[in-house]
Amino acid sequence: MGLYIVGMGPGKPEGMTAEAQTVLTDCEVIAGYTVYTQLLKERFPEKEYISTPMRQEIIRCRRALEEAARGRKTALVCSGDAGIYGMAGLVLELAEEMEQAPDIRIIPGVTAASSAAALLGAPLGHDFAVISLSDLLTDQETIKNRLRAAAMADMAVCLYNPSSKKRADYLRMACDIILTYRSPQTVCGYARNIGRDGEETKILTLEELRRAQTDMFTTVCIGSSRTRVIGGRMVTPRGYERRPDGPRMRETDREAGKEPPACLPGTVVRAVIFGGTTEGRLLYERCHELGIPVSVHVATQYGRQALSGDEESLKWQEEKPCSAIHTGRLTAPEMEEAIKSAGAELVFDATHPFAREATANIRSACRALGIPCYRISRRTAPKEDVPEALYFDSIREAVSFLADREGNILAATGSRDLKEYTALEDFRRRLYVRVLPLPGTLEDCIGLGICGRHLTAMQGPFSEEMNYGFLKEFEIRWLVTKQSGSVGGFEEKRGAARRAGTHLLVIRKEEETGISLKEAMEMLEELT
């Protein structure tokens, strides 16, 4: 006797485990969501059924516990697996409140993620995350944070409950977040009505998925950066292609624009570059010219496209695929593991001058591994060269200065610190920002109340004429920028500000030691 929490599998009887079949045959009472009990009544007509509609899960679980406590063998059924978005957890929570709870056993089932994956091919062949987009029990911000974390980790992502009548745009929201870190051509797929009448599957790109129509009976699989289509099926390789006897990518896959293996088996990576800047791109291109196997890490998909978006770069990768480009922000331990896995001889830190945390993590990782690390130091204009500018040690200091001064402000300091500007009481009226055209960045700006004409999304650096036109168009009196040097377009901003009569506020860059880009190029030549 007791309560059995049974995972029914994806839908059809063949998808149910033998153990689940035995339990349902032997039980007296079957409790479940109305749709699921209707499916079982044809096969087990002699049973007593307890059915409740959607959102009455607590009532359903309590009644099943009560029947089992009376000594009747009871089965509470769930689709897929009872412990994955099922009733197992809720039953155990409710049983804790009872003076004498019945014996509870959980019977596993085939969950929607593995069912959909089997129909699509092998999209979950490596690490993956399962996330429900339903916000009935989880707030939307938590869902967004989980999507960002999975996307940054470059894991395949399986989405449950992608859309409903009240959440028609949630799948698009999820795709926009993941597009911040992955290519629009990322391989995706979905399966609808798994194991039931009207079963349907489709393989498509991430950009196409963003516009797809789905429902609560659809399970979505979003591939990692390595997922590709093989023989019409969605496959996320686990890494066997790195073995000498492992599989090779066919020419047809390359012609279709799929990413080649990170490096051909047997290739030894000579250098690791942490980039996302012009310097990082130039180092990467120099590796192309010299034929040096290299592993590159960038924080965002935007940085990845800057590395591999041009025809020459793509041609080089196809003809000589010995470079690996990895996307996503890494912690110090993750950086250490990435450097260790590459087995490189040296590391170049070509991250942005203001990416202080990233630089500290890279140094920490290299120190732990005993591998040489070279910081590419960007030449910036010294303070004495810009006598008309006002200098501050932080954006917060600059905002405090602006609080008592009238006039429109252009924040050209990037998106990560925009929240500092909201300390200005009238920021919605006088603040204009210029950020990268990334879905997540735009979403963050709008969330802060920065939108409409006050929000410009474009990739820089910009010419002096373009900066000047912007300053005049929006009557900018104060231009806030970072001490980013010639590569970051500092001189063009300075020249435009001087011509427009705009005050220049500069956020100082901390003094750093390192080598020049030229010295780094010379070190690469020594590796050949």
C-alpha positions in Angstrom: 0.0 0.0 0.0 1.0 3.6 -0.2 1.3 6.4 -2.7 3.1 6.0 -6.0 4.1 9.1 -7.9 4.3 7.8 -11.5 6.0 9.4 -14.5 3.8 8.5 -17.5 6.5 9.4 -20.1 5.8 11.6 -23.1 2.3 10.3 -24.0 1.9 7.1 -25.9 1.8 3.8 -24.0 5.1 2.6 -25.5 6.8 5.5 -23.8 5.9 4.4 -20.3 8.3 2.3 -18.4 7.5 -1.3 -17.4 7.6 -0.4 -13.7 5.0 2.4 -14.3 2.8 0.0 -16.2 3.0 -2.5 -13.3 2.1 0.1 -10.7 -0.9 1.4 -12.6 -2.2 -2.1 -13.2 -2.0 -3.0 -9.5 -3.3 0.3 -8.0 -6.9 1.0 -6.9 -7.0 4.8 -7.4 -5.4 7.0 -10.1 -5.1 10.7 -9.5 -3.9 13.3 -12.0 -4.5 16.3 -14.3 -7.7 15.8 -16.3 -5.9 15.5 -19.6 -3.7 12.7 -18.3 -6.4 10.7 -16.6 -8.5 10.8 -19.8 -5.6 9.1 -21.6 -5.5 6.3 -19.0 -9.2 5.6 -18.7 -9.2 3.7 -22.0 -6.5 1.4 -20.8 -7.5 1.1 -17.1 -11.3 1.6 -17.1 -11.8 -0.3 -13.9 -9.9 2.1 -11.7 -11.2 4.9 -9.5 -10.1 8.3 -10.8 -9.4 11.6 -9.1 -9.1 14.4 -11.7 -8.5 18.1 -11.2 -7.9 20.8 -13.8 -4.8 23.0 -14.3 -3.7 25.1 -11.2 -5.4 22.7 -8.8 -2.2 20.6 -8.2 -2.3 21.1 -4.4 -5.9 19.8 -4.1 -5.0 16.9 -6.3 -1.9 15.9 -4.3 -3.7 16.2 -1.0 -6.5 14.0 -2.1 -4.0 11.4 -3.4 -2.2 11.5 0.0 -5.5 11.1 1.8 -6.5 8.0 -0.3 -3.2 6.4 0.3 -3.4 7.2 4.1 -6.7 5.3 4.1 -4.8 2.2 3.0 -5.7 2.3 -0.7 -2.9 1.8 -3.2 -2.9 5.1 -5.1 -1.0 6.3 -8.1 -0.6 10.0 -8.8 0.4 10.4 -12.4 2.5 13.1 -14.1 3.6 13.5 -17.7 7.2 12.8 -18.4 9.1 12.3 -15.2 7.4 12.9 -11.8 10.5 14.6 -10.4 11.1 17.0 -13.3 8.5 19.8 -13.1 6.2 17.1 -11.7 4.4 16.5 -8.5 7.0 14.5 -6.6 8.4 17.5 -4.8 5.0 19.0 -3.9 3.8 15.6 -2.5 6.8 15.3 -0.3 6.3 18.9 1.0 2.6 18.2 1.8 3.4 14.8 3.4 5.7 16.6 5.8 2.6 18.4 7.3 0.8 15.1 8.0 0.8 13.4 11.4 1.2 10.0 9.7 2.0 10.2 6.0 1.7 7.1 3.8 4.7 5.4 2.3 5.7 7.3 -0.8 7.5 5.9 -3.8 8.6 7.8 -6.9 8.5 5.9 -10.3 10.7 7.6 -12.9 9.6 8.3 -16.4 10.9 9.6 -19.7 10.9 13.4 -19.5 10.0 15.8 -22.3 13.6 16.9 -22.8 14.9 13.4 -23.7 11.8 12.6 -25.7 12.1 15.8 -27.8 15.9 15.2 -28.1 15.3 11.7 -29.5 12.9 13.0 -32.1 15.3 15.8 -33.2 18.5 13.8 -33.1 21.0 14.3 -30.4 20.8 18.0 -29.3 21.6 17.2 -25.7 24.7 15.2 -26.3 26.8 17.4 -24.1 26.1 19.6 -21.0 22.7 21.2 -21.2 20.2 23.2 -19.1 16.5 22.7 -18.7 14.5 25.9 -18.1 10.7 26.4 -17.9 9.5 29.7 -19.2 6.3 29.5 -17.1 6.2 32.4 -14.6 3.2 31.0 -12.6 5.6 29.9 -9.8 8.9 31.5 -10.8 9.3 35.3 -11.4 10.3 36.5 -14.8 13.5 38.1 -13.7 14.7 34.8 -12.2 13.9 33.1 -15.5 15.9 35.7 -17.4 18.9 35.3 -15.2 18.8 31.5 -15.7 18.6 32.0 -19.4 21.6 34.4 -19.4 23.7 32.0 -17.2 23.0 29.0 -19.5 23.7 31.1 -22.6 26.9 32.5 -21.2 28.1 28.9 -20.3 27.5 27.9 -24.0 25.3 25.0 -23.0 22.5 23.6 -25.1 19.2 24.8 -23.5 15.9 22.9 -23.4 12.8 25.0 -22.8 9.6 23.8 -21.3 6.3 25.8 -21.5 7.7 28.1 -24.1 4.5 30.0 -24.8 0.8 30.3 -23.8 -2.1 32.6 -24.5 -0.9 34.9 -21.7 2.8 34.5 -22.5 2.8 34.7 -26.2 6.1 36.6 -26.4 8.1 34.6 -23.8 9.9 32.4 -26.4 10.9 35.6 -28.3 12.2 37.1 -25.0 14.2 33.9 -24.3 15.7 33.9 -27.9 16.6 37.6 -27.6 18.6 36.9 -24.4 20.4 34.0 -25.9 21.1 35.9 -29.1 23.3 38.2 -27.0 25.7 35.3 -26.7 25.1 33.1 -29.7 24.9 33.5 -33.5 21.4 34.0 -35.1 22.3 30.8 -37.2 22.6 28.6 -34.0 20.9 25.3 -34.7 17.6 24.9 -32.8 14.6 22.6 -32.9 11.3 21.9 -31.3 8.9 19.0 -30.8 5.1 19.4 -30.4 2.6 16.9 -29.0 5.2 14.3 -28.3 3.8 10.8 -28.3 0.3 12.1 -29.1 -1.8 12.8 -32.2 -0.4 15.6 -34.2 3.2 15.0 -33.2 5.5 17.5 -35.1 9.2 18.3 -35.1 11.1 21.1 -36.8 14.8 22.1 -37.0 15.5 25.8 -37.6 17.9 28.6 -36.7 17.8 30.7 -33.5 16.6 33.7 -35.5 13.8 31.6 -37.1 12.9 30.1 -33.7 12.4 33.7 -32.4 9.5 34.1 -34.8 8.1 30.5 -34.4 4.6 29.8 -32.9 4.7 27.3 -30.0 2.5 26.3 -27.1 2.5 24.5 -23.8 2.7 21.2 -25.5 5.9 22.2 -27.3 9.5 21.4 -26.1 12.2 23.6 -27.5 15.9 22.7 -27.9 18.4 25.5 -28.5 21.9 24.3 -29.5 25.2 25.4 -28.2 27.8 27.1 -30.5 28.9 23.6 -31.5 25.5 22.2 -32.4 25.1 21.4 -36.1 22.8 19.5 -38.5 24.0 16.0 -39.5 21.8 14.1 -42.0 18.8 16.3 -41.2 19.2 15.8 -37.5 20.2 18.2 -34.7 23.5 17.1 -33.1 25.6 18.6 -30.2 29.0 16.9 -30.4 30.5 15.8 -27.1 34.1 16.2 -28.3 35.0 12.8 -29.9 36.2 14.7 -33.0 39.3 15.7 -31.0 40.4 12.0 -30.9 42.7 10.8 -33.6 40.2 8.1 -34.6 37.2 10.4 -34.1 34.6 11.6 -36.7 35.4 14.3 -39.2 33.2 17.1 -40.5 32.1 16.6 -44.1 32.7 19.2 -46.7 28.9 19.6 -47.1 28.7 20.8 -43.5 31.4 23.4 -44.1 29.6 24.6 -47.3 26.4 25.0 -45.2 28.3 27.5 -43.0 28.6 25.2 -39.9 31.4 25.8 -37.5 34.4 23.5 -38.0 35.9 21.5 -35.1 37.8 23.8 -32.6 41.1 22.3 -33.9 41.9 19.4 -36.0 42.8 16.3 -33.9 46.5 16.4 -33.0 46.8 20.2 -33.4 48.5 21.8 -30.4 47.2 25.3 -29.5 50.1 27.6 -29.0 48.4 30.7 -27.5 45.3 31.7 -25.7 43.8 35.2 -26.4 41.2 36.9 -24.2 39.8 39.5 -26.5 36.7 41.4 -27.4 38.7 44.5 -28.4 40.5 45.7 -31.6 43.8 44.5 -30.1 42.4 41.0 -29.6 41.1 41.0 -33.2 44.4 42.1 -34.6 46.3 39.4 -32.6 43.8 36.8 -33.9 44.3 37.9 -37.5 48.1 37.8 -37.0 47.7 34.2 -35.9 45.8 33.5 -39.1 48.6 35.0 -41.2 51.3 33.0 -39.3 49.3 29.8 -39.1 49.5 29.7 -35.3 46.9 27.5 -33.6 45.1 29.7 -31.1 42.2 29.6 -28.7 40.3 32.9 -28.3 37.8 33.8 -25.6 35.3 36.7 -26.0 32.6 37.7 -23.5 29.7 38.2 -26.0 28.4 36.9 -29.3 29.0 40.4 -30.6 32.7 40.0 -29.9 32.7 36.7 -31.7 31.2 38.2 -34.8 33.9 40.9 -34.8 36.5 38.1 -34.9 34.9 35.7 -37.5 32.4 37.8 -39.4 34.5 38.8 -42.4 35.0 36.6 -45.4 38.7 36.3 -45.1 38.5 35.1 -41.5 35.8 32.5 -42.5 37.9 31.3 -45.4 40.9 30.8 -43.2 38.9 28.8 -40.7 37.5 26.6 -43.4 40.8 25.9 -45.0 42.8 25.6 -41.8 40.5 25.1 -38.9 43.0 25.3 -36.0 41.4 28.2 -34.1 38.8 27.9 -31.4 36.6 30.8 -30.6 34.7 30.6 -27.2 31.9 32.9 -26.2 30.8 33.7 -22.7 32.0 35.4 -19.5 34.2 33.2 -17.4 35.0 33.2 -13.7 38.6 32.8 -12.5 38.3 29.0 -12.1 36.6 28.7 -15.5 39.5 30.7 -17.1 42.0 28.4 -15.4 40.3 25.3 -16.7 40.0 26.8 -20.2 43.8 27.7 -20.3 44.7 24.3 -18.9 42.6 22.5 -21.4 44.1 24.4 -24.3 47.7 23.5 -23.2 49.0 26.7 -24.6 52.5 28.2 -24.1 51.3 31.7 -23.3 48.3 33.9 -22.7 47.5 37.4 -24.0 45.1 39.6 -22.1 43.6 41.8 -24.7 40.4 42.6 -22.9 39.1 46.2 -22.6 41.1 48.6 -20.4 38.2 49.0 -18.0 37.5 45.2 -17.8 39.4 45.1 -14.5 37.7 42.1 -13.1 38.5 40.0 -16.2 42.1 41.1 -16.1 42.4 40.1 -12.5 40.8 36.7 -13.2 43.1 36.1 -16.1 46.2 36.9 -14.1 45.0 34.7 -11.2 44.4 31.8 -13.5 47.8 32.1 -15.2 49.5 32.5 -11.9 47.9 29.3 -10.6 49.0 27.4 -13.7 52.5 28.9 -14.0 51.8 30.1 -17.6 53.2 33.5 -18.8 50.5 36.1 -19.1 51.0 39.3 -21.1 48.6 42.2 -20.7 48.2 44.3 -23.9 48.4 47.8 -22.7 46.5 50.3 -24.7 48.1 53.7 -25.2 45.9 56.4 -24.0 46.2 60.2 -24.2 47.9 61.5 -21.1 46.0 64.1 -19.0 48.3 66.9 -19.9 47.5 66.4 -23.6 43.8 67.3 -23.1 43.8 70.4 -21.0 40.1 71.2 -21.7 38.9 67.9 -20.3 37.6 67.3 -16.7 38.9 64.1 -15.2 37.2 61.8 -12.7 38.2 58.5 -11.1 34.7 56.9 -11.6 31.4 57.4 -13.3 29.8 58.0 -9.9 32.1 61.0 -9.4 31.2 62.4 -12.8 27.4 61.9 -12.1 27.8 63.7 -8.8 29.5 66.6 -10.6 26.7 66.7 -13.2 23.9 66.7 -10.6 24.3 70.4 -10.0 24.7 71.4 -13.6 22.2 72.0 -16.4 22.3 70.7 -19.9 21.9 67.4 -21.9 24.4 64.6 -21.3 25.8 62.0 -23.7 26.9 58.9 -21.8 29.5 57.2 -24.1 30.9 55.0 -21.4 29.3 51.7 -22.3 26.2 49.9 -21.0 27.5 48.2 -17.8 27.5 51.3 -15.7 24.4 53.1 -17.0 22.6 52.5 -13.7 25.0 55.1 -12.1 23.4 57.8 -14.2 19.9 57.1 -12.9 21.0 58.9 -9.7 20.3 62.1 -11.6 16.8 63.3 -10.7 16.0 64.4 -14.2 18.0 61.7 -16.1 15.0 60.7 -18.3 14.9 64.3 -19.7 18.5 65.1 -20.2 20.4 61.8 -20.5 21.3 60.3 -23.9 23.2 57.1 -24.2 25.0 55.2 -27.0 25.4 51.5 -26.6 26.1 48.3 -28.7 23.1 47.0 -30.6 22.5 43.9 -28.5 19.1 42.7 -27.4 20.0 42.2 -23.8 21.7 45.7 -23.6 18.6 47.4 -25.1 16.4 45.5 -22.7 18.5 46.7 -19.8 18.4 50.3 -21.0 14.6 50.3 -21.4 14.3 48.7 -18.0 16.2 51.7 -16.5 13.8 54.1 -18.2 16.2 55.1 -21.1 14.4 54.7 -24.4 13.1 56.5 -27.5 15.3 59.3 -28.8 17.5 59.0 -25.7 18.7 55.5 -26.7 21.1 55.0 -29.7 22.3 51.5 -30.5 25.3 51.5 -32.8 28.8 49.9 -33.0 31.7 52.3 -32.7 34.2 53.7 -32.7 32.7 56.7 -34.6 34.3 59.4 -36.8 34.6 62.9 -35.6 31.9 64.1 -38.0 29.5 61.5 -36.7 30.2 62.4 -33.1 29.8 66.1 -34.0 26.5 65.5 -35.7 25.2 63.6 -32.7 26.3 66.4 -30.2 24.6 69.1 -32.3 21.4 67.2 -33.0 20.7 66.5 -29.3 22.2 69.7 -28.0 24.7 67.8 -25.8 26.4 70.0 -23.3 28.3 67.3 -21.4 30.0 64.3 -23.0 31.1 61.6 -20.6 33.7 59.1 -22.0 36.4 56.8 -20.8 40.1 57.3 -21.3 40.1 54.6 -24.0 42.9 55.8 -26.2 43.0 56.1 -30.0 41.6 52.6 -30.5 38.5 53.5 -28.6 37.9 56.7 -30.6 38.9 59.1 -27.9 40.4 61.7 -30.2 37.3 61.7 -32.5 35.2 62.4 -29.4 37.5 65.1 -28.2 37.6 66.9 -31.6 33.8 66.8 -31.9 33.3 68.1 -28.4 35.7 71.0 -29.1 33.9 72.0 -32.3 30.4 71.6 -30.7 31.2 73.5 -27.6 30.5 70.5 -25.5 32.3 69.9 -22.2 34.4 66.7 -22.1 34.3 64.6 -18.9 36.8 61.8 -18.9 36.8 58.7 -16.6 40.4 57.9 -15.9 41.9 54.5 -16.7 43.9 52.9 -13.9 47.6 52.8 -14.6 48.6 49.4 -15.9 51.8 47.6 -16.8 51.9 45.5 -19.9 53.3 45.1 -23.4 52.4 47.0 -26.6 50.5 45.4 -29.4 53.6 45.6 -31.5 55.6 43.6 -28.9 52.8 41.0 -28.8 52.9 40.6 -32.5 56.7 40.0 -32.3 56.1 37.3 -29.7 53.7 35.6 -32.1 56.4 35.6 -34.8 58.8 33.8 -32.4 56.2 31.0 -32.0 56.4 30.1 -35.7 
